[in-house]
């Protein structure tokens, strides 16, 4: 399963990076002091387990403090 996460921030994130072979990040400056990051990662887990974790809104802060949107 390939997951794409999008977040926006008002502090400059790290430059584009290839963290490892499974995760990639892209940073776009939308305007002065406002950036958008795109992150993708390959997760070695059953689709249902991953989706249940991503859509468990009551516990989303356990793994993301900045998440704005999930698509997929």
C-alpha positions, 0 to 999 in steps of 0.5 A: 500500500502506498500512502500520500500525506499532505500537510501545510505549515507556517514554519519552514520544513526540512528541504526535500529529502529521501529518508530511506527507500520506503519514504519520500518527502517533497516541500513546496513553498506556497507563499512567504512563510507558508509551505506544503509538504507531500510525504509518501511511504510504503507500509508493510502491513495489511491494507485494512490495518493501515486504513483503520489506523489512518482513519482513527480520528480519536487517536490520530495525534498518536502518530501525527501532530500536523496532519490536515488531510488524507487521500487514498 
